[in-house]
Every structure is written in structure tokens, then in C-alpha cells.
Amino acid sequence: MKIHHVISNIYETGGPTYTVPALCAALGQLGHAVELHVLPPVPGSYGPSFTIRQHRRSSFPRKLGFSNEMKSALREAALTAHVIHSHSLWMMPNIYPAFCVRGTRCHLVVSPRGTLDPWAFSHHRWRKSVVWFLGQKANLTSASCLHATAEQEYEFIRERGFTAPVAIIPNGVDVPELPPCPARTNGMRRLLFMARVHPKKGVDVLLEAWRNVQDRFRDWELHIAGPDDGHLTTMIQLASELGTERVSFKGRIPDDEKSLYLRQSDIYILPTHNENWGVSIAEALAHGTPAIVGRGAPWSELTTRDCGWWIDNTVDAVTACLEQALCLEPAELEARGARGRAWMQEAFPWSKVGQMTDRLYRWLVEGGAVPDWVRTD
């Protein structure tokens, strides 16, 4: 099949900039002709299984990603494509696909990527209201199918009143080989936050909870790693005002160092308000690091599979969880991490995600039995 994916960019930080190219690669490896349409720049290089097409932005207004070049290319693509799959909301590249497939046989699939979560929907609400009526609502309404990465996101889609079928297909994760890991030189145990430093990620909650437990666990240190999303200075100031100790703000960890950083951490923590899935959580588990995750992310199986903790993202709840988790011996944490790694290998390989998405597209184009992971209710 001819499949075109659309996302505003893959140069900013965040889960979709990793998961969308990875999905394109998985589909290309199944033999489909896959093109990914983005606004420049394109960082690094990608494998030969799909093609990236960069489209220049129009001169004004730049913030919403207007691109006459992209719109024209998608209109031409829709004449022969089987599927156009749009990812995320609130930029013009997320609005163009609905207009371009009109009057064609091309099917439109839309992945909100967490943007319909009530917390995310209310963030910058005035700007989103404008885009909603510019065409974002029509884009969702006219889709042949919507894509959710978890049951929770499916519920948010229905709560917004959209009635199209919803395919519940998780993201995938790469599970690396784990050669022997060199020991840390300072002898301290490490609690790691690794994600964008953004208001929704709960860094403020984490800092307050850490202040509450830091005197009891003096053999532990907290590392806050991840790129600044306009919130870092505020969090550094908060850490100082709270009187926190043994807290390090590391900035973005280079890709070639991230794997070792995860492996040298004893527990991963993300007390988030909102995640449609949470790539960083899966990456931590794939490296054998148990995780503490806020209920804003759909990871309840952390508890049922005994490889982490799924908790309310309040200071009291995070404090109580840290008091329990930081007491555990290294061997117990390693056992939890091993269970998490096995779960990632079983449930979330990209090959499986690609096959589920392939089956979805074939159902849209060819008909037949509804895939088990597609909800029509």
C-alpha cells in the first residue's frame, strides 16, 4: 500500500518525534511504500525503509506551521495513496490532511497523541480554541479512524464526542542488549527523572516529595535529566527555595549516552499529569530499571506486573511511594527491573506494532472482519 504519514516536526523533543519515524520504519519493513511529511529540519538520518519529505514553511505565520508546499504535496499524494495518517493536533500540518483527502478514495487516520487529554486540552486553551475552529475539529470528525495508544486515550476521544472507530494500538520500544554495566564511581544510588522539563511532567511535585525524604535516604541522589521546555529555570529556583540536597539538573542526555544513564539508575520516576503513553517509561523498563509513574499515564500494569509503582501525582502520594521504594535492596529493584524488561520484550516490539497498524490499514482499504483492537462502540 501507499501510506503517507504527517507530523509537524521531528526535531523537537517529545515522544512522537521518536515513535512516528519508528512506526514508519516498521511499516516500511512490511513492504509498504511509506513517506513521512514534516517541516524542517530533519535531525540525523533514518533507515532505507521509508522516505522523509521536508516541506518549507510559509513566511507567515510561522508558529502554526503554515506550509503551502506541504498542503500541495498532500493533495497530490491523496490522489493515489491508500492512507494518510496524521499525528498530533494544533498545527496546520495536522489540519491539511482532512482537506486533502476530500473527494478521493484515500482514508484518513488521526492519532491525537495525548492532545485530547483534559489537562493537555486546557493548556494554552485560547490558542487551541482558534485552531479547533480553523479546522482541527473537522479533521477529527472526518477521519476514517482515530488511533489511541491506550484505553485511557480512547475514553478521552469518546468524551470529546467523536464517533469514528478507534484503533487502540500502543507505541513500541526498542529493547537493547545489555552488556555488563560499569559501576558508578561515587557509590550513591540514583533516582532518575528523564523527560522534558515541562509543567505537565510533575517536576515540582517530585522536588517537594524529595525534600520530604532526602534526610532519611542519604545514600540516594536525584538526577533530573531532559531538555528544557521553558520550565527549567523555574524548577531550579524551586529546588533552591525548598532546600533540596543531592539534586542535579543534567539537561538533555545525548542519545549515545542515554542507554548507559538509564542502566546506571536504580529507579526511574515520572509523576506526570498527562501522557497518552509515555515513551520514556517504556525505555526505562526496557533497560531493566523499575519505574514510579503518575496516574496521568496509562501504566497501571506497573503494579500488577510488580515492576514498579503507579500512583497519584500528589506530593503526599509521591512521598509515600519514595519512602517505600528507596528502602528496597538493590537485588529487589533489579528483580522488578527484570520483570519490566521482559514485559517490554513481550508486549511492545515495533514489529508487533507495525503488524497491528498494517492490519488496521488493510481493514480500512479492503474491508473484512474488524480487528480485535478496533473499537466501534
C-alpha positions as CSV (number, residue, x, y, z in Angstrom):
1,M,0.0,0.0,0.0
2,K,1.0,3.7,-0.4
3,I,1.0,5.2,3.0
4,H,1.7,8.8,3.9
5,H,2.4,9.9,7.5
6,V,2.2,13.6,8.6
7,I,3.6,15.3,11.7
8,S,4.6,18.9,12.1
9,N,8.2,18.1,13.0
10,I,10.7,15.5,14.3
11,Y,13.3,17.9,15.5
12,E,11.7,18.9,18.8
13,T,11.7,16.8,21.9
14,G,8.8,14.5,22.9
15,G,7.6,11.0,22.3
16,P,6.1,11.5,18.8
17,T,9.4,12.6,17.3
18,Y,10.7,9.1,18.1
19,T,7.5,7.0,17.7
20,V,6.3,8.3,14.4
21,P,9.5,7.6,12.4
22,A,9.8,4.2,14.2
23,L,6.3,3.3,13.1
24,C,7.1,4.4,9.5
25,A,10.2,2.2,9.6
26,A,8.1,-0.8,10.9
27,L,5.6,-0.4,8.1
28,G,8.2,0.0,5.5
29,Q,9.8,-3.2,6.6
30,L,6.5,-4.9,5.9
31,G,6.8,-3.9,2.3
32,H,4.6,-0.8,2.2
33,A,5.7,2.4,0.3
34,V,5.8,4.9,3.2
35,E,6.5,8.6,3.1
36,L,6.7,10.9,6.2
37,H,5.9,14.5,5.6
38,V,7.5,17.0,8.0
39,L,8.6,20.6,8.4
40,P,12.4,21.1,8.5
41,P,14.9,20.5,9.9
42,V,15.3,16.7,9.9
43,P,17.9,15.7,12.6
44,G,20.2,12.8,11.8
45,S,19.4,10.1,9.3
46,Y,16.9,7.3,9.1
47,G,17.0,3.9,7.6
48,P,16.0,3.0,4.0
49,S,12.6,1.5,4.8
50,F,10.7,4.9,4.4
51,T,11.2,8.3,2.8
52,I,11.1,11.7,4.5
53,R,9.8,14.7,2.6
54,Q,10.6,18.1,4.1
55,H,8.3,21.0,3.2
56,R,9.2,24.7,3.6
57,R,7.2,26.8,6.0
58,S,5.3,29.7,4.6
59,S,6.7,33.1,5.7
60,F,3.7,34.0,7.9
61,P,2.5,33.0,10.3
62,R,5.3,30.6,11.2
63,K,4.2,29.5,14.7
64,L,1.3,27.3,13.4
65,G,3.4,25.7,10.7
66,F,1.7,27.0,7.6
67,S,3.2,25.4,4.5
68,N,1.7,25.8,1.1
69,E,4.3,23.3,-0.1
70,M,3.1,20.6,2.3
71,K,-0.5,21.2,1.5
72,S,0.1,20.9,-2.2
73,A,2.2,17.7,-1.7
74,L,-0.5,16.1,0.4
75,R,-3.2,17.0,-2.0
76,E,-1.3,15.3,-4.8
77,A,-0.5,12.3,-2.6
78,A,-4.1,11.8,-1.6
79,L,-5.0,11.1,-5.3
80,T,-3.1,7.7,-5.2
81,A,-2.5,7.0,-1.6
82,H,-4.4,4.3,0.3
83,V,-3.9,6.0,3.7
84,I,-2.8,9.4,5.1
85,H,-2.0,9.1,8.8
86,S,-1.8,12.4,10.7
87,H,-0.1,12.6,14.1
88,S,-0.9,15.1,17.0
89,L,-3.0,18.2,16.8
90,W,-2.8,22.0,16.9
91,M,-0.6,22.7,13.9
92,M,-1.5,23.3,10.3
93,P,0.2,20.0,9.2
94,N,-2.5,18.3,11.4
95,I,-5.3,20.2,9.6
96,Y,-4.2,19.8,5.9
97,P,-4.9,16.0,5.6
98,A,-8.6,16.3,6.1
99,F,-9.0,18.8,3.3
100,C,-6.6,16.9,1.0
101,V,-8.5,13.5,1.2
102,R,-11.9,15.1,0.4
103,G,-13.3,13.7,-2.9
104,T,-10.6,10.9,-3.0
105,R,-10.6,7.2,-2.0
106,C,-7.8,7.8,0.4
107,H,-8.5,7.0,4.1
108,L,-7.6,9.4,6.9
109,V,-6.3,8.1,10.2
110,V,-5.6,10.6,13.0
111,S,-3.5,10.0,16.1
112,P,-4.2,12.7,18.7
113,R,-1.1,11.6,20.6
114,G,-2.4,12.7,24.0
115,T,-3.6,16.1,22.9
116,L,-7.3,15.4,23.9
117,D,-6.4,14.6,27.5
118,P,-8.3,17.2,29.6
119,W,-5.1,18.5,31.1
120,A,-3.4,18.9,27.7
121,F,-6.6,20.3,26.1
122,S,-6.8,23.1,28.6
123,H,-3.1,24.1,28.3
124,H,-2.8,27.2,26.1
125,R,-6.6,26.9,25.7
126,W,-7.1,30.2,23.8
127,R,-4.7,29.3,21.0
128,K,-6.2,25.8,20.7
129,S,-9.7,27.2,20.5
130,V,-8.7,29.2,17.5
131,V,-7.1,26.2,15.8
132,W,-10.1,24.0,16.7
133,F,-12.4,26.2,14.7
134,L,-9.8,26.7,11.9
135,G,-10.3,23.1,11.0
136,Q,-8.9,20.8,13.7
137,K,-12.3,19.6,14.8
138,A,-13.3,18.9,11.2
139,N,-10.1,17.0,10.8
140,L,-11.0,14.6,13.6
141,T,-14.7,14.4,12.6
142,S,-13.9,13.4,9.0
143,A,-11.3,10.7,9.9
144,S,-12.0,7.2,8.8
145,C,-10.4,6.0,12.0
146,L,-8.8,7.5,15.1
147,H,-5.8,6.0,16.9
148,A,-5.3,5.8,20.6
149,T,-2.2,4.4,22.3
150,A,-4.2,3.2,25.4
151,E,-7.7,2.6,26.7
152,Q,-7.5,5.9,28.6
153,E,-6.9,7.9,25.4
154,Y,-9.8,6.1,23.8
155,E,-12.0,7.3,26.6
156,F,-10.8,10.9,26.1
157,I,-11.7,10.6,22.4
158,R,-15.2,9.5,23.1
159,E,-15.7,12.1,25.8
160,R,-15.0,14.8,23.1
161,G,-17.9,13.4,21.1
162,F,-16.0,11.7,18.2
163,T,-17.8,8.6,17.0
164,A,-15.4,7.2,14.4
165,P,-13.8,3.8,15.0
166,V,-10.8,4.0,17.3
167,A,-7.8,1.6,17.0
168,I,-6.1,1.1,20.3
169,I,-2.5,0.3,19.3
170,P,0.3,1.1,21.7
171,N,3.6,2.6,20.8
172,G,6.6,0.3,20.5
173,V,10.0,0.4,22.2
174,D,13.5,-0.8,21.3
175,V,14.7,-3.4,23.8
176,P,18.5,-3.2,23.7
177,E,21.1,-5.8,24.5
178,L,22.5,-5.1,28.0
179,P,26.3,-5.8,28.2
180,P,27.9,-5.5,31.7
181,C,27.4,-2.1,33.1
182,P,30.3,-0.2,34.8
183,A,29.6,0.8,38.4
184,R,29.0,4.4,39.3
185,T,32.1,6.0,40.9
186,N,30.5,7.9,43.7
187,G,28.8,4.9,45.4
188,M,25.4,6.7,45.5
189,R,22.1,5.2,44.4
190,R,20.3,7.1,41.8
191,L,16.6,8.2,41.4
192,L,16.2,9.4,37.8
193,F,13.7,11.7,36.2
194,M,14.4,11.7,32.4
195,A,11.9,13.6,30.3
196,R,11.2,17.2,29.1
197,V,11.2,19.7,31.9
198,H,7.6,20.8,31.2
199,P,4.8,21.7,33.6
200,K,2.8,18.6,32.8
201,K,5.7,16.3,33.9
202,G,5.3,16.9,37.6
203,V,8.9,18.0,38.4
204,D,7.6,20.4,41.1
205,V,5.7,17.5,42.8
206,L,8.9,15.4,42.6
207,L,11.1,18.1,44.2
208,E,8.7,18.6,47.1
209,A,8.5,14.9,47.7
210,W,12.2,14.6,47.5
211,R,12.6,17.3,50.1
212,N,10.4,15.3,52.4
213,V,12.5,12.1,52.2
214,Q,16.1,13.3,51.5
215,D,17.2,13.3,55.1
216,R,16.2,9.7,55.5
217,F,17.9,8.3,52.4
218,R,21.3,9.9,52.3
219,D,22.7,7.2,50.1
220,W,20.4,8.3,47.3
221,E,20.6,11.2,44.9
222,L,18.1,12.7,42.4
223,H,19.0,13.4,38.8
224,I,16.6,15.5,36.7
225,A,17.6,14.9,33.1
226,G,15.9,16.2,30.0
227,P,15.7,19.2,27.7
228,D,14.3,22.5,28.9
229,D,10.7,23.1,27.7
230,G,10.6,26.6,29.1
231,H,10.3,25.4,32.7
232,L,13.9,24.6,33.8
233,T,14.8,27.9,35.4
234,T,11.6,27.8,37.5
235,M,12.4,24.3,38.7
236,I,16.0,25.1,39.6
237,Q,14.7,28.1,41.6
238,L,12.1,25.9,43.3
239,A,14.7,23.3,44.3
240,S,16.7,26.1,45.9
241,E,13.7,27.5,47.7
242,L,12.8,24.1,49.1
243,G,16.3,23.5,50.4
244,T,16.7,20.2,48.4
245,E,20.0,18.4,48.6
246,R,21.8,16.0,46.2
247,V,19.7,17.2,43.3
248,S,21.4,17.6,39.9
249,F,19.9,19.1,36.8
250,K,21.6,17.4,33.9
251,G,20.0,18.9,30.9
252,R,19.4,16.7,27.8
253,I,21.4,13.5,27.9
254,P,22.9,12.8,24.4
255,D,21.4,9.8,22.6
256,D,24.6,7.8,22.6
257,E,24.8,8.2,26.4
258,K,21.1,7.7,27.4
259,S,21.3,3.9,27.5
260,L,24.1,3.8,30.0
261,Y,22.5,6.6,32.0
262,L,19.3,4.5,32.4
263,R,21.2,1.4,33.3
264,Q,23.2,3.2,36.0
265,S,20.0,4.4,37.6
266,D,18.2,2.4,40.3
267,I,14.7,3.8,39.9
268,Y,13.0,5.9,37.2
269,I,10.3,8.3,38.2
270,L,7.8,10.4,36.2
271,P,4.9,11.9,38.4
272,T,3.2,13.1,35.2
273,H,-0.1,14.9,34.9
274,N,-0.7,13.7,31.3
275,E,0.8,11.1,28.9
276,N,-1.0,9.3,26.1
277,W,1.5,6.5,26.5
278,G,5.0,7.6,27.8
279,V,8.0,6.5,25.7
280,S,10.5,7.4,28.5
281,I,8.7,5.0,30.8
282,A,9.0,2.1,28.3
283,E,12.6,3.0,27.6
284,A,13.5,2.8,31.4
285,L,11.7,-0.6,31.7
286,A,13.4,-1.8,28.5
287,H,16.8,-1.1,30.3
288,G,15.7,-3.1,33.4
289,T,15.0,0.0,35.5
290,P,11.8,-0.2,37.6
291,A,9.6,2.9,37.4
292,I,7.4,5.1,39.5
293,V,4.7,6.7,37.3
294,G,1.9,9.1,37.9
295,R,-1.7,8.1,37.1
296,G,-1.7,10.6,34.3
297,A,0.0,8.0,32.3
298,P,-1.8,4.7,31.3
299,W,0.6,2.3,33.1
300,S,-1.5,0.5,35.7
301,E,0.3,-2.7,34.9
302,L,3.4,-1.5,36.6
303,T,1.7,-2.6,39.8
304,T,0.1,-5.8,38.6
305,R,3.3,-7.0,36.9
306,D,5.3,-6.0,40.0
307,C,7.9,-3.9,38.1
308,G,7.1,-0.5,39.5
309,W,4.5,1.8,41.1
310,W,1.5,3.6,39.6
311,I,0.5,6.4,41.9
312,D,-1.4,9.6,42.3
313,N,0.7,12.6,41.2
314,T,0.4,14.4,44.5
315,V,3.2,15.3,46.9
316,D,1.8,13.1,49.6
317,A,1.5,10.1,47.3
318,V,5.0,10.5,45.8
319,T,6.5,11.0,49.2
320,A,4.8,7.8,50.5
321,C,6.0,5.8,47.4
322,L,9.6,7.0,47.7
323,E,9.6,6.0,51.4
324,Q,8.7,2.5,50.3
325,A,10.8,2.2,47.2
326,L,14.1,3.7,48.4
327,C,14.1,1.2,51.2
328,L,14.4,-1.7,48.9
329,E,17.6,-3.6,48.5
330,P,19.4,-3.4,45.1
331,A,18.6,-7.1,44.4
332,E,14.8,-6.4,44.8
333,L,15.0,-3.5,42.5
334,E,16.9,-5.5,39.9
335,A,14.2,-8.2,40.1
336,R,11.5,-5.7,39.5
337,G,13.5,-4.2,36.6
338,A,14.0,-7.6,35.0
339,R,10.2,-8.2,35.1
340,G,9.7,-4.8,33.4
341,R,12.2,-5.6,30.7
342,A,10.6,-9.0,30.0
343,W,7.2,-7.2,29.7
344,M,8.6,-4.7,27.1
345,Q,10.0,-7.6,25.1
346,E,6.7,-9.4,25.1
347,A,4.2,-6.7,24.6
348,F,5.8,-3.7,22.7
349,P,8.3,-4.7,20.0
350,W,8.0,-2.4,17.0
351,S,7.4,-5.4,14.7
352,K,4.2,-6.2,16.6
353,V,3.0,-2.5,16.5
354,G,3.7,-2.4,12.7
355,Q,1.7,-5.6,12.1
356,M,-1.3,-4.2,14.1
357,T,-1.2,-1.0,12.2
358,D,-0.9,-2.9,8.9
359,R,-4.0,-4.9,9.8
360,L,-5.8,-1.6,10.6
361,Y,-5.0,-0.1,7.2
362,R,-6.0,-3.3,5.3
363,W,-9.3,-3.3,7.1
364,L,-10.0,0.3,6.1
365,V,-9.0,-0.3,2.5
366,E,-10.2,-3.8,1.9
367,G,-12.9,-4.3,4.5
368,G,-13.5,-7.7,6.2
369,A,-13.6,-8.5,9.9
370,V,-13.0,-5.7,12.3
371,P,-9.6,-6.1,14.0
372,D,-9.8,-7.0,17.7
373,W,-8.1,-3.8,18.7
374,V,-10.5,-1.5,16.9
375,R,-13.4,-0.1,19.0
376,T,-16.6,0.9,17.2
377,D,-18.7,1.5,20.3
